[in-house]
Amino acid sequence: MNAAKRLEIFTRLRDDNPHPVTELEYSSPFELLVAVTLSAQATDVGVNKATRKLFPVANTPEAILALGVDGLKSYIKTIGLYNSKAENIIKACRMLIELHGSEVPETREALEALPGVGRKTANVVLNTAFGQAVMAVDTHIFRVSNRTGIAPGKTVLDVEKKLMRFIPKEFLLDAHHWLILHGRYVCIARKPRCMSCLIEDLCDYRDKTDST
């Protein structure tokens, strides 16, 4: 994979979807933080079903803290790992109130200091809520980066660093969304839909399928 191919890949992805957005539903940086925290090992569809009931009732650190762990669990119990997620979100709400004036911080370090927030979650919030050109690598992006040859790497951090280095700057802000959507709907895990792929002729994957 060379620079010219990468440029063409992201040009096509941008032309096909000029203004990509996350499929998580949110209306504030705090709602996004909660939604992304809940999305670990869960689907965006499942998270959205839960937050559609939760956010009208509680969508601030104070309101969710007032629910308590058990109260929060009642809204998110359909989501995997909901017990630990509820505990982490309650702890994070307390820290946001005490340390950040109830506002979501805009630095990776401060975000990662919150319970339940790792590098990927922090990067999603920084990119989507605050418009920072960072790369949140999930399972879809890891797979697409390795399979296509855009940014092969053995670890998530390795792939993240290569994507930040290889993706042309003009595409960096939206690249996270293009890659995750591509992995979710086209370059799927078991049988990629190569015949429906916008970048099939540019991809380095050797075992291309006739699936559409």
PEJO-V539217 format. One record per backbone hydrogen bond with DSSP energy under -1.0 kcal/mol. CO is the residue of the C=O (numbers start at 1). NH is the residue of the N-H. E is the energy in kcal/mol with one decimal. If there is no record, write none. Layout:
BEGIN
co=CO nh=NH e=E
co=CO nh=NH e=E
END
This chain:
BEGIN
co=2 nh=6 e=-2.2
co=3 nh=7 e=-2.4
co=4 nh=8 e=-2.1
co=5 nh=9 e=-2.7
co=6 nh=10 e=-2.4
co=7 nh=11 e=-1.8
co=8 nh=12 e=-2.3
co=9 nh=13 e=-2.2
co=10 nh=14 e=-2.2
co=11 nh=15 e=-2.5
co=12 nh=16 e=-2.2
co=13 nh=17 e=-1.6
co=28 nh=32 e=-2.3
co=29 nh=33 e=-2.4
co=30 nh=34 e=-2.4
co=31 nh=35 e=-2.7
co=32 nh=36 e=-3.0
co=33 nh=37 e=-2.1
co=34 nh=38 e=-2.2
co=35 nh=39 e=-1.2
co=39 nh=42 e=-2.1
co=43 nh=47 e=-2.3
co=44 nh=48 e=-2.8
co=45 nh=49 e=-1.8
co=46 nh=50 e=-1.5
co=47 nh=51 e=-2.9
co=48 nh=52 e=-1.9
co=50 nh=53 e=-1.0
co=50 nh=54 e=-2.0
co=51 nh=55 e=-2.5
co=54 nh=57 e=-1.4
co=54 nh=58 e=-3.0
co=60 nh=64 e=-2.5
co=61 nh=65 e=-2.3
co=62 nh=66 e=-1.9
co=64 nh=68 e=-1.1
co=68 nh=72 e=-2.5
co=69 nh=73 e=-2.4
co=70 nh=74 e=-1.4
co=72 nh=75 e=-1.5
co=72 nh=76 e=-1.3
co=73 nh=77 e=-1.1
co=76 nh=79 e=-2.2
co=79 nh=82 e=-1.1
co=81 nh=85 e=-2.2
co=82 nh=86 e=-2.4
co=83 nh=87 e=-1.8
co=84 nh=88 e=-2.4
co=85 nh=89 e=-2.6
co=86 nh=90 e=-2.2
co=87 nh=91 e=-2.1
co=88 nh=92 e=-2.7
co=89 nh=93 e=-2.5
co=90 nh=94 e=-1.9
co=91 nh=95 e=-2.1
co=92 nh=96 e=-2.7
co=93 nh=97 e=-2.2
co=94 nh=98 e=-2.5
co=95 nh=99 e=-3.0
co=96 nh=100 e=-1.4
co=96 nh=102 e=-2.7
co=100 nh=103 e=-2.0
co=107 nh=111 e=-2.1
co=108 nh=112 e=-3.0
co=111 nh=114 e=-1.8
co=114 nh=117 e=-1.9
co=118 nh=122 e=-2.5
co=119 nh=123 e=-2.5
co=120 nh=124 e=-2.3
co=121 nh=125 e=-2.2
co=122 nh=126 e=-2.6
co=123 nh=127 e=-2.5
co=124 nh=128 e=-3.1
co=125 nh=129 e=-1.9
co=125 nh=130 e=-1.1
co=126 nh=132 e=-2.4
co=132 nh=134 e=-2.2
co=138 nh=142 e=-2.6
co=139 nh=143 e=-2.1
co=140 nh=144 e=-2.8
co=141 nh=145 e=-2.6
co=142 nh=146 e=-1.8
co=143 nh=147 e=-3.3
co=144 nh=148 e=-2.4
co=145 nh=151 e=-1.7
co=148 nh=204 e=-2.5
co=155 nh=159 e=-2.3
co=156 nh=160 e=-2.6
co=157 nh=161 e=-2.5
co=158 nh=162 e=-2.0
co=159 nh=163 e=-2.8
co=160 nh=164 e=-2.3
co=161 nh=165 e=-1.4
co=162 nh=166 e=-3.1
co=163 nh=167 e=-2.4
co=168 nh=171 e=-2.3
co=171 nh=175 e=-1.4
co=174 nh=178 e=-2.0
co=175 nh=179 e=-2.6
co=176 nh=180 e=-2.2
co=177 nh=181 e=-2.3
co=178 nh=182 e=-2.1
co=179 nh=183 e=-2.3
co=180 nh=184 e=-2.0
co=181 nh=185 e=-2.1
co=182 nh=186 e=-2.1
co=182 nh=187 e=-3.2
co=186 nh=188 e=-1.7
co=186 nh=193 e=-3.0
co=192 nh=194 e=-1.7
co=193 nh=196 e=-1.5
co=194 nh=197 e=-1.4
co=199 nh=202 e=-1.7
co=199 nh=203 e=-1.0
co=211 nh=195 e=-2.1
END
